[in-house]
Amino acid sequence: MIEVKKAGTEHIKGIINVCSEGYRDTYKETHANTYIERVIAEFYHHDRILKEITHTSSDWNGWYVAIEGHKVVGAIGGGLISKEEGEIFVLYLDPNRRGEGIGTKLLQGFTDVQRENGAKKQWVSVAKGNEKGIPFYEARKFEFVKEQESFGNTEGEGYLSWRYCRSV
């Protein structure tokens, strides 16, 4: 049985594994390996995840995890970007567990947290061409708003993200 809960320090390794492997699996056909590994090294390491678990605020609601037994099988995080708008900054699953409803449970649980904090709208950025994320969010009533340059680009990289929004 899958349980969604706020992450504790005991979940750090699981968050790193799920996010790193999920990121690699998601972008292996659309992004250069140097880009993928640079983003993983920046965002999914012990010190950063520890800080993000132990220091939360309205603009970072913390990490929430999907647990099966004692194993992290999915992770989500985000925060409020305005008084009435939340954003999902990250959502990844164990690549071998897709299609089991884990992502939906994580999104539902995290949406409840953002609603309790005042969100009436929820945003997410999805890499253009992400054929795992785009159908997932569109099926959950997120609507395309605009295209923009991806957050992790360095000079000469032209990756694009699609901004989606929904009412919550």
Rosetta constraint file for C-alpha pairs under 8 A:
AtomPair CA 1 CA 68 HARMONIC 5.91 0.50
AtomPair CA 1 CA 69 HARMONIC 7.56 0.50
AtomPair CA 2 CA 66 HARMONIC 6.15 0.50
AtomPair CA 2 CA 67 HARMONIC 5.51 0.50
AtomPair CA 2 CA 68 HARMONIC 4.90 0.50
AtomPair CA 2 CA 69 HARMONIC 7.86 0.50
AtomPair CA 2 CA 102 HARMONIC 7.38 0.50
AtomPair CA 3 CA 65 HARMONIC 8.00 0.50
AtomPair CA 3 CA 66 HARMONIC 5.52 0.50
AtomPair CA 3 CA 67 HARMONIC 5.14 0.50
AtomPair CA 3 CA 68 HARMONIC 6.55 0.50
AtomPair CA 4 CA 64 HARMONIC 6.80 0.50
AtomPair CA 4 CA 65 HARMONIC 5.52 0.50
AtomPair CA 4 CA 66 HARMONIC 4.46 0.50
AtomPair CA 4 CA 67 HARMONIC 6.27 0.50
AtomPair CA 4 CA 105 HARMONIC 7.07 0.50
AtomPair CA 4 CA 106 HARMONIC 6.28 0.50
AtomPair CA 4 CA 109 HARMONIC 6.79 0.50
AtomPair CA 5 CA 64 HARMONIC 5.47 0.50
AtomPair CA 5 CA 65 HARMONIC 5.60 0.50
AtomPair CA 5 CA 66 HARMONIC 6.75 0.50
AtomPair CA 5 CA 67 HARMONIC 7.80 0.50
AtomPair CA 5 CA 109 HARMONIC 7.99 0.50
AtomPair CA 6 CA 62 HARMONIC 7.39 0.50
AtomPair CA 6 CA 63 HARMONIC 6.11 0.50
AtomPair CA 6 CA 64 HARMONIC 4.28 0.50
AtomPair CA 6 CA 65 HARMONIC 6.25 0.50
AtomPair CA 7 CA 11 HARMONIC 6.00 0.50
AtomPair CA 7 CA 53 HARMONIC 6.57 0.50
AtomPair CA 7 CA 62 HARMONIC 7.61 0.50
AtomPair CA 7 CA 63 HARMONIC 5.39 0.50
AtomPair CA 7 CA 64 HARMONIC 4.98 0.50
AtomPair CA 7 CA 65 HARMONIC 5.69 0.50
AtomPair CA 8 CA 12 HARMONIC 7.41 0.50
AtomPair CA 8 CA 53 HARMONIC 6.39 0.50
AtomPair CA 8 CA 54 HARMONIC 7.96 0.50
AtomPair CA 9 CA 50 HARMONIC 6.43 0.50
AtomPair CA 9 CA 53 HARMONIC 6.75 0.50
AtomPair CA 9 CA 54 HARMONIC 7.85 0.50
AtomPair CA 11 CA 15 HARMONIC 6.11 0.50
AtomPair CA 11 CA 65 HARMONIC 7.91 0.50
AtomPair CA 11 CA 72 HARMONIC 6.89 0.50
AtomPair CA 12 CA 16 HARMONIC 6.23 0.50
AtomPair CA 12 CA 46 HARMONIC 6.61 0.50
AtomPair CA 12 CA 49 HARMONIC 6.26 0.50
AtomPair CA 12 CA 50 HARMONIC 6.66 0.50
AtomPair CA 13 CA 17 HARMONIC 6.15 0.50
AtomPair CA 13 CA 46 HARMONIC 7.34 0.50
AtomPair CA 14 CA 18 HARMONIC 6.02 0.50
AtomPair CA 14 CA 71 HARMONIC 6.87 0.50
AtomPair CA 14 CA 72 HARMONIC 5.01 0.50
AtomPair CA 14 CA 73 HARMONIC 7.60 0.50
AtomPair CA 15 CA 19 HARMONIC 5.91 0.50
AtomPair CA 15 CA 44 HARMONIC 7.82 0.50
AtomPair CA 15 CA 49 HARMONIC 7.87 0.50
AtomPair CA 15 CA 65 HARMONIC 7.59 0.50
AtomPair CA 15 CA 72 HARMONIC 6.66 0.50
AtomPair CA 15 CA 74 HARMONIC 7.38 0.50
AtomPair CA 15 CA 75 HARMONIC 6.12 0.50
AtomPair CA 16 CA 20 HARMONIC 5.84 0.50
AtomPair CA 16 CA 44 HARMONIC 5.18 0.50
AtomPair CA 16 CA 45 HARMONIC 6.35 0.50
AtomPair CA 16 CA 46 HARMONIC 7.40 0.50
AtomPair CA 16 CA 49 HARMONIC 7.69 0.50
AtomPair CA 17 CA 21 HARMONIC 5.93 0.50
AtomPair CA 18 CA 22 HARMONIC 5.67 0.50
AtomPair CA 18 CA 72 HARMONIC 7.24 0.50
AtomPair CA 18 CA 73 HARMONIC 6.54 0.50
AtomPair CA 18 CA 74 HARMONIC 6.13 0.50
AtomPair CA 18 CA 75 HARMONIC 7.07 0.50
AtomPair CA 18 CA 92 HARMONIC 6.39 0.50
AtomPair CA 18 CA 93 HARMONIC 5.73 0.50
AtomPair CA 18 CA 94 HARMONIC 5.14 0.50
AtomPair CA 18 CA 95 HARMONIC 7.91 0.50
AtomPair CA 19 CA 23 HARMONIC 5.79 0.50
AtomPair CA 19 CA 44 HARMONIC 6.89 0.50
AtomPair CA 19 CA 74 HARMONIC 7.86 0.50
AtomPair CA 19 CA 75 HARMONIC 7.17 0.50
AtomPair CA 19 CA 91 HARMONIC 7.73 0.50
AtomPair CA 19 CA 92 HARMONIC 5.38 0.50
AtomPair CA 19 CA 93 HARMONIC 6.99 0.50
AtomPair CA 19 CA 94 HARMONIC 7.83 0.50
AtomPair CA 20 CA 24 HARMONIC 6.20 0.50
AtomPair CA 20 CA 40 HARMONIC 5.91 0.50
AtomPair CA 20 CA 44 HARMONIC 6.61 0.50
AtomPair CA 21 CA 25 HARMONIC 6.06 0.50
AtomPair CA 21 CA 94 HARMONIC 6.89 0.50
AtomPair CA 21 CA 95 HARMONIC 6.90 0.50
AtomPair CA 22 CA 26 HARMONIC 5.98 0.50
AtomPair CA 22 CA 92 HARMONIC 5.44 0.50
AtomPair CA 22 CA 93 HARMONIC 5.79 0.50
AtomPair CA 22 CA 94 HARMONIC 5.94 0.50
AtomPair CA 22 CA 95 HARMONIC 5.53 0.50
AtomPair CA 23 CA 27 HARMONIC 6.15 0.50
AtomPair CA 23 CA 36 HARMONIC 7.29 0.50
AtomPair CA 23 CA 40 HARMONIC 7.58 0.50
AtomPair CA 23 CA 92 HARMONIC 7.19 0.50
AtomPair CA 24 CA 28 HARMONIC 5.54 0.50
AtomPair CA 24 CA 36 HARMONIC 6.50 0.50
AtomPair CA 25 CA 95 HARMONIC 6.63 0.50
AtomPair CA 26 CA 130 HARMONIC 6.90 0.50
AtomPair CA 26 CA 132 HARMONIC 6.83 0.50
AtomPair CA 27 CA 31 HARMONIC 5.45 0.50
AtomPair CA 27 CA 36 HARMONIC 7.17 0.50
AtomPair CA 27 CA 130 HARMONIC 7.25 0.50
AtomPair CA 28 CA 32 HARMONIC 7.41 0.50
AtomPair CA 28 CA 33 HARMONIC 7.12 0.50
AtomPair CA 28 CA 36 HARMONIC 7.86 0.50
AtomPair CA 30 CA 129 HARMONIC 7.07 0.50
AtomPair CA 30 CA 130 HARMONIC 7.80 0.50
AtomPair CA 31 CA 35 HARMONIC 6.59 0.50
AtomPair CA 31 CA 36 HARMONIC 6.73 0.50
AtomPair CA 31 CA 159 HARMONIC 7.89 0.50
AtomPair CA 32 CA 36 HARMONIC 6.42 0.50
AtomPair CA 33 CA 37 HARMONIC 6.07 0.50
AtomPair CA 34 CA 38 HARMONIC 6.01 0.50
AtomPair CA 35 CA 39 HARMONIC 6.24 0.50
AtomPair CA 35 CA 152 HARMONIC 7.95 0.50
AtomPair CA 35 CA 153 HARMONIC 7.96 0.50
AtomPair CA 36 CA 40 HARMONIC 6.26 0.50
AtomPair CA 37 CA 41 HARMONIC 5.99 0.50
AtomPair CA 38 CA 42 HARMONIC 6.22 0.50
AtomPair CA 39 CA 43 HARMONIC 6.11 0.50
AtomPair CA 39 CA 44 HARMONIC 7.98 0.50
AtomPair CA 39 CA 152 HARMONIC 6.77 0.50
AtomPair CA 40 CA 44 HARMONIC 5.23 0.50
AtomPair CA 40 CA 45 HARMONIC 7.67 0.50
AtomPair CA 41 CA 45 HARMONIC 6.38 0.50
AtomPair CA 43 CA 48 HARMONIC 6.78 0.50
AtomPair CA 43 CA 49 HARMONIC 7.82 0.50
AtomPair CA 44 CA 48 HARMONIC 6.94 0.50
AtomPair CA 44 CA 49 HARMONIC 6.62 0.50
AtomPair CA 45 CA 49 HARMONIC 6.22 0.50
AtomPair CA 46 CA 50 HARMONIC 5.95 0.50
AtomPair CA 47 CA 51 HARMONIC 6.21 0.50
AtomPair CA 48 CA 52 HARMONIC 6.14 0.50
AtomPair CA 49 CA 53 HARMONIC 6.08 0.50
AtomPair CA 50 CA 54 HARMONIC 6.19 0.50
AtomPair CA 51 CA 55 HARMONIC 5.72 0.50
AtomPair CA 52 CA 56 HARMONIC 6.55 0.50
AtomPair CA 52 CA 60 HARMONIC 7.77 0.50
AtomPair CA 52 CA 62 HARMONIC 5.98 0.50
AtomPair CA 52 CA 63 HARMONIC 7.08 0.50
AtomPair CA 53 CA 62 HARMONIC 5.64 0.50
AtomPair CA 53 CA 63 HARMONIC 6.07 0.50
AtomPair CA 55 CA 62 HARMONIC 7.57 0.50
AtomPair CA 56 CA 60 HARMONIC 5.39 0.50
AtomPair CA 56 CA 61 HARMONIC 5.47 0.50
AtomPair CA 56 CA 62 HARMONIC 5.40 0.50
AtomPair CA 57 CA 61 HARMONIC 5.74 0.50
AtomPair CA 57 CA 62 HARMONIC 7.76 0.50
AtomPair CA 57 CA 79 HARMONIC 7.84 0.50
AtomPair CA 58 CA 79 HARMONIC 5.95 0.50
AtomPair CA 58 CA 80 HARMONIC 5.63 0.50
AtomPair CA 58 CA 117 HARMONIC 7.50 0.50
AtomPair CA 59 CA 78 HARMONIC 7.42 0.50
AtomPair CA 59 CA 79 HARMONIC 4.36 0.50
AtomPair CA 59 CA 80 HARMONIC 4.65 0.50
AtomPair CA 59 CA 81 HARMONIC 6.14 0.50
AtomPair CA 60 CA 77 HARMONIC 7.54 0.50
AtomPair CA 60 CA 78 HARMONIC 5.51 0.50
AtomPair CA 60 CA 79 HARMONIC 4.20 0.50
AtomPair CA 60 CA 80 HARMONIC 6.94 0.50
AtomPair CA 61 CA 77 HARMONIC 6.83 0.50
AtomPair CA 61 CA 78 HARMONIC 5.79 0.50
AtomPair CA 61 CA 79 HARMONIC 4.83 0.50
AtomPair CA 61 CA 80 HARMONIC 7.65 0.50
AtomPair CA 61 CA 113 HARMONIC 7.96 0.50
AtomPair CA 61 CA 114 HARMONIC 7.85 0.50
AtomPair CA 62 CA 77 HARMONIC 5.70 0.50
AtomPair CA 62 CA 78 HARMONIC 6.69 0.50
AtomPair CA 62 CA 79 HARMONIC 7.58 0.50
AtomPair CA 63 CA 75 HARMONIC 6.81 0.50
AtomPair CA 63 CA 76 HARMONIC 5.80 0.50
AtomPair CA 63 CA 77 HARMONIC 4.65 0.50
AtomPair CA 63 CA 78 HARMONIC 7.60 0.50
AtomPair CA 64 CA 75 HARMONIC 5.71 0.50
AtomPair CA 64 CA 76 HARMONIC 5.32 0.50
AtomPair CA 64 CA 77 HARMONIC 6.22 0.50
AtomPair CA 64 CA 106 HARMONIC 7.46 0.50
AtomPair CA 64 CA 110 HARMONIC 7.20 0.50
AtomPair CA 65 CA 72 HARMONIC 6.39 0.50
AtomPair CA 65 CA 73 HARMONIC 7.51 0.50
AtomPair CA 65 CA 74 HARMONIC 5.65 0.50
AtomPair CA 65 CA 75 HARMONIC 4.39 0.50
AtomPair CA 65 CA 76 HARMONIC 6.40 0.50
AtomPair CA 65 CA 106 HARMONIC 7.15 0.50
AtomPair CA 66 CA 72 HARMONIC 5.79 0.50
AtomPair CA 66 CA 73 HARMONIC 5.57 0.50
AtomPair CA 66 CA 74 HARMONIC 4.86 0.50
AtomPair CA 66 CA 75 HARMONIC 6.15 0.50
AtomPair CA 66 CA 102 HARMONIC 6.95 0.50
AtomPair CA 66 CA 105 HARMONIC 7.88 0.50
AtomPair CA 66 CA 106 HARMONIC 6.47 0.50
AtomPair CA 67 CA 71 HARMONIC 5.45 0.50
AtomPair CA 67 CA 72 HARMONIC 4.67 0.50
AtomPair CA 67 CA 73 HARMONIC 5.86 0.50
AtomPair CA 67 CA 74 HARMONIC 7.29 0.50
AtomPair CA 68 CA 72 HARMONIC 6.57 0.50
AtomPair CA 68 CA 73 HARMONIC 6.76 0.50
AtomPair CA 73 CA 93 HARMONIC 5.77 0.50
AtomPair CA 73 CA 94 HARMONIC 5.25 0.50
AtomPair CA 73 CA 97 HARMONIC 7.36 0.50
AtomPair CA 73 CA 102 HARMONIC 7.86 0.50
AtomPair CA 74 CA 91 HARMONIC 7.45 0.50
AtomPair CA 74 CA 92 HARMONIC 5.64 0.50
AtomPair CA 74 CA 93 HARMONIC 4.04 0.50
AtomPair CA 74 CA 94 HARMONIC 6.05 0.50
AtomPair CA 74 CA 102 HARMONIC 6.93 0.50
AtomPair CA 74 CA 103 HARMONIC 7.12 0.50
AtomPair CA 74 CA 106 HARMONIC 7.50 0.50
AtomPair CA 75 CA 90 HARMONIC 7.68 0.50
AtomPair CA 75 CA 91 HARMONIC 5.68 0.50
AtomPair CA 75 CA 92 HARMONIC 5.58 0.50
AtomPair CA 75 CA 93 HARMONIC 6.47 0.50
AtomPair CA 75 CA 106 HARMONIC 7.21 0.50
AtomPair CA 76 CA 88 HARMONIC 7.38 0.50
AtomPair CA 76 CA 89 HARMONIC 7.72 0.50
AtomPair CA 76 CA 90 HARMONIC 5.37 0.50
AtomPair CA 76 CA 91 HARMONIC 4.28 0.50
AtomPair CA 76 CA 92 HARMONIC 6.65 0.50
AtomPair CA 76 CA 106 HARMONIC 6.58 0.50
AtomPair CA 76 CA 107 HARMONIC 7.51 0.50
AtomPair CA 76 CA 110 HARMONIC 7.40 0.50
AtomPair CA 77 CA 88 HARMONIC 6.03 0.50
AtomPair CA 77 CA 89 HARMONIC 5.81 0.50
AtomPair CA 77 CA 90 HARMONIC 5.31 0.50
AtomPair CA 77 CA 91 HARMONIC 6.70 0.50
AtomPair CA 77 CA 110 HARMONIC 7.73 0.50
AtomPair CA 78 CA 86 HARMONIC 7.40 0.50
AtomPair CA 78 CA 87 HARMONIC 5.51 0.50
AtomPair CA 78 CA 88 HARMONIC 4.43 0.50
AtomPair CA 78 CA 89 HARMONIC 4.67 0.50
AtomPair CA 78 CA 90 HARMONIC 6.66 0.50
AtomPair CA 79 CA 86 HARMONIC 5.56 0.50
AtomPair CA 79 CA 87 HARMONIC 5.56 0.50
AtomPair CA 79 CA 88 HARMONIC 6.82 0.50
AtomPair CA 79 CA 89 HARMONIC 7.62 0.50
AtomPair CA 79 CA 114 HARMONIC 7.19 0.50
AtomPair CA 80 CA 84 HARMONIC 7.43 0.50
AtomPair CA 80 CA 85 HARMONIC 5.66 0.50
AtomPair CA 80 CA 86 HARMONIC 4.07 0.50
AtomPair CA 80 CA 87 HARMONIC 6.03 0.50
AtomPair CA 80 CA 114 HARMONIC 7.21 0.50
AtomPair CA 80 CA 117 HARMONIC 7.94 0.50
AtomPair CA 80 CA 119 HARMONIC 7.16 0.50
AtomPair CA 81 CA 85 HARMONIC 5.64 0.50
AtomPair CA 81 CA 86 HARMONIC 5.58 0.50
AtomPair CA 81 CA 87 HARMONIC 6.49 0.50
AtomPair CA 82 CA 86 HARMONIC 7.06 0.50
AtomPair CA 83 CA 118 HARMONIC 6.62 0.50
AtomPair CA 83 CA 119 HARMONIC 6.97 0.50
AtomPair CA 84 CA 118 HARMONIC 5.39 0.50
AtomPair CA 84 CA 119 HARMONIC 4.20 0.50
AtomPair CA 84 CA 120 HARMONIC 5.26 0.50
AtomPair CA 84 CA 121 HARMONIC 6.54 0.50
AtomPair CA 85 CA 118 HARMONIC 7.62 0.50
AtomPair CA 85 CA 119 HARMONIC 4.71 0.50
AtomPair CA 85 CA 120 HARMONIC 5.93 0.50
AtomPair CA 85 CA 121 HARMONIC 4.83 0.50
AtomPair CA 85 CA 122 HARMONIC 5.67 0.50
AtomPair CA 85 CA 123 HARMONIC 7.35 0.50
AtomPair CA 86 CA 114 HARMONIC 6.07 0.50
AtomPair CA 86 CA 119 HARMONIC 5.42 0.50
AtomPair CA 86 CA 120 HARMONIC 7.70 0.50
AtomPair CA 86 CA 121 HARMONIC 6.22 0.50
AtomPair CA 86 CA 122 HARMONIC 4.67 0.50
AtomPair CA 86 CA 123 HARMONIC 6.16 0.50
AtomPair CA 87 CA 122 HARMONIC 5.32 0.50
AtomPair CA 87 CA 123 HARMONIC 4.47 0.50
AtomPair CA 87 CA 124 HARMONIC 5.65 0.50
AtomPair CA 88 CA 122 HARMONIC 7.40 0.50
AtomPair CA 88 CA 123 HARMONIC 6.31 0.50
AtomPair CA 88 CA 124 HARMONIC 5.22 0.50
AtomPair CA 88 CA 125 HARMONIC 7.90 0.50
AtomPair CA 89 CA 124 HARMONIC 6.68 0.50
AtomPair CA 89 CA 125 HARMONIC 7.55 0.50
AtomPair CA 91 CA 103 HARMONIC 7.61 0.50
AtomPair CA 92 CA 103 HARMONIC 7.61 0.50
AtomPair CA 93 CA 97 HARMONIC 6.76 0.50
AtomPair CA 93 CA 98 HARMONIC 6.85 0.50
AtomPair CA 93 CA 102 HARMONIC 7.49 0.50
AtomPair CA 93 CA 103 HARMONIC 6.86 0.50
AtomPair CA 94 CA 98 HARMONIC 7.10 0.50
AtomPair CA 97 CA 102 HARMONIC 7.72 0.50
AtomPair CA 98 CA 102 HARMONIC 7.40 0.50
AtomPair CA 98 CA 103 HARMONIC 7.83 0.50
AtomPair CA 101 CA 105 HARMONIC 6.29 0.50
AtomPair CA 102 CA 106 HARMONIC 6.24 0.50
AtomPair CA 103 CA 107 HARMONIC 6.06 0.50
AtomPair CA 104 CA 108 HARMONIC 6.04 0.50
AtomPair CA 105 CA 109 HARMONIC 6.11 0.50
AtomPair CA 106 CA 110 HARMONIC 6.04 0.50
AtomPair CA 107 CA 111 HARMONIC 5.86 0.50
AtomPair CA 108 CA 112 HARMONIC 6.30 0.50
AtomPair CA 109 CA 113 HARMONIC 6.61 0.50
AtomPair CA 110 CA 114 HARMONIC 6.33 0.50
AtomPair CA 111 CA 115 HARMONIC 6.02 0.50
AtomPair CA 111 CA 122 HARMONIC 7.93 0.50
AtomPair CA 111 CA 168 HARMONIC 7.43 0.50
AtomPair CA 112 CA 116 HARMONIC 6.13 0.50
AtomPair CA 113 CA 117 HARMONIC 6.40 0.50
AtomPair CA 114 CA 118 HARMONIC 6.50 0.50
AtomPair CA 114 CA 119 HARMONIC 5.42 0.50
AtomPair CA 115 CA 119 HARMONIC 4.63 0.50
AtomPair CA 115 CA 120 HARMONIC 6.53 0.50
AtomPair CA 115 CA 168 HARMONIC 6.94 0.50
AtomPair CA 119 CA 168 HARMONIC 7.07 0.50
AtomPair CA 120 CA 167 HARMONIC 5.81 0.50
AtomPair CA 120 CA 168 HARMONIC 5.06 0.50
AtomPair CA 121 CA 165 HARMONIC 6.78 0.50
AtomPair CA 121 CA 166 HARMONIC 5.59 0.50
AtomPair CA 121 CA 167 HARMONIC 4.35 0.50
AtomPair CA 121 CA 168 HARMONIC 5.28 0.50
AtomPair CA 122 CA 165 HARMONIC 5.52 0.50
AtomPair CA 122 CA 166 HARMONIC 5.41 0.50
AtomPair CA 122 CA 167 HARMONIC 6.29 0.50
AtomPair CA 122 CA 168 HARMONIC 6.51 0.50
AtomPair CA 123 CA 142 HARMONIC 7.99 0.50
AtomPair CA 123 CA 163 HARMONIC 7.10 0.50
AtomPair CA 123 CA 164 HARMONIC 5.62 0.50
AtomPair CA 123 CA 165 HARMONIC 4.41 0.50
AtomPair CA 123 CA 166 HARMONIC 6.72 0.50
AtomPair CA 124 CA 163 HARMONIC 5.93 0.50
AtomPair CA 124 CA 164 HARMONIC 5.35 0.50
AtomPair CA 124 CA 165 HARMONIC 6.52 0.50
AtomPair CA 125 CA 161 HARMONIC 5.95 0.50
AtomPair CA 125 CA 162 HARMONIC 5.49 0.50
AtomPair CA 125 CA 163 HARMONIC 4.54 0.50
AtomPair CA 125 CA 164 HARMONIC 6.21 0.50
AtomPair CA 126 CA 130 HARMONIC 6.75 0.50
AtomPair CA 126 CA 133 HARMONIC 6.52 0.50
AtomPair CA 126 CA 134 HARMONIC 6.59 0.50
AtomPair CA 126 CA 161 HARMONIC 5.29 0.50
AtomPair CA 126 CA 162 HARMONIC 5.21 0.50
AtomPair CA 126 CA 163 HARMONIC 6.54 0.50
AtomPair CA 126 CA 164 HARMONIC 7.71 0.50
AtomPair CA 127 CA 150 HARMONIC 7.14 0.50
AtomPair CA 127 CA 159 HARMONIC 7.56 0.50
AtomPair CA 127 CA 160 HARMONIC 5.99 0.50
AtomPair CA 127 CA 161 HARMONIC 4.12 0.50
AtomPair CA 127 CA 162 HARMONIC 6.04 0.50
AtomPair CA 128 CA 159 HARMONIC 7.62 0.50
AtomPair CA 128 CA 160 HARMONIC 5.52 0.50
AtomPair CA 128 CA 161 HARMONIC 4.96 0.50
AtomPair CA 128 CA 162 HARMONIC 5.78 0.50
AtomPair CA 129 CA 134 HARMONIC 7.90 0.50
AtomPair CA 130 CA 134 HARMONIC 5.95 0.50
AtomPair CA 131 CA 135 HARMONIC 6.55 0.50
AtomPair CA 132 CA 136 HARMONIC 6.61 0.50
AtomPair CA 133 CA 137 HARMONIC 6.23 0.50
AtomPair CA 134 CA 138 HARMONIC 6.07 0.50
AtomPair CA 135 CA 139 HARMONIC 5.94 0.50
AtomPair CA 136 CA 140 HARMONIC 6.64 0.50
AtomPair CA 137 CA 141 HARMONIC 6.69 0.50
AtomPair CA 137 CA 142 HARMONIC 5.45 0.50
AtomPair CA 138 CA 142 HARMONIC 4.94 0.50
AtomPair CA 138 CA 143 HARMONIC 6.38 0.50
AtomPair CA 141 CA 166 HARMONIC 6.14 0.50
AtomPair CA 142 CA 164 HARMONIC 5.56 0.50
AtomPair CA 142 CA 165 HARMONIC 5.04 0.50
AtomPair CA 142 CA 166 HARMONIC 4.63 0.50
AtomPair CA 143 CA 164 HARMONIC 5.13 0.50
AtomPair CA 143 CA 165 HARMONIC 5.38 0.50
AtomPair CA 143 CA 166 HARMONIC 6.20 0.50
AtomPair CA 144 CA 162 HARMONIC 6.89 0.50
AtomPair CA 144 CA 163 HARMONIC 6.04 0.50
AtomPair CA 144 CA 164 HARMONIC 4.51 0.50
AtomPair CA 144 CA 165 HARMONIC 6.76 0.50
AtomPair CA 145 CA 162 HARMONIC 7.42 0.50
AtomPair CA 145 CA 163 HARMONIC 5.51 0.50
AtomPair CA 145 CA 164 HARMONIC 5.42 0.50
AtomPair CA 145 CA 165 HARMONIC 6.84 0.50
AtomPair CA 146 CA 162 HARMONIC 5.84 0.50
AtomPair CA 146 CA 163 HARMONIC 5.33 0.50
AtomPair CA 146 CA 164 HARMONIC 7.44 0.50
AtomPair CA 147 CA 160 HARMONIC 6.75 0.50
AtomPair CA 147 CA 161 HARMONIC 5.74 0.50
AtomPair CA 147 CA 162 HARMONIC 4.54 0.50
AtomPair CA 147 CA 163 HARMONIC 6.16 0.50
AtomPair CA 148 CA 160 HARMONIC 5.65 0.50
AtomPair CA 148 CA 161 HARMONIC 5.39 0.50
AtomPair CA 148 CA 162 HARMONIC 6.36 0.50
AtomPair CA 148 CA 163 HARMONIC 7.46 0.50
AtomPair CA 149 CA 153 HARMONIC 7.54 0.50
AtomPair CA 149 CA 158 HARMONIC 6.99 0.50
AtomPair CA 149 CA 159 HARMONIC 6.23 0.50
AtomPair CA 149 CA 160 HARMONIC 4.54 0.50
AtomPair CA 149 CA 161 HARMONIC 5.94 0.50
AtomPair CA 150 CA 158 HARMONIC 7.72 0.50
AtomPair CA 150 CA 159 HARMONIC 5.49 0.50
AtomPair CA 150 CA 160 HARMONIC 4.76 0.50
AtomPair CA 150 CA 161 HARMONIC 5.06 0.50
AtomPair CA 153 CA 157 HARMONIC 5.44 0.50
AtomPair CA 153 CA 158 HARMONIC 6.85 0.50
AtomPair CA 153 CA 159 HARMONIC 6.62 0.50
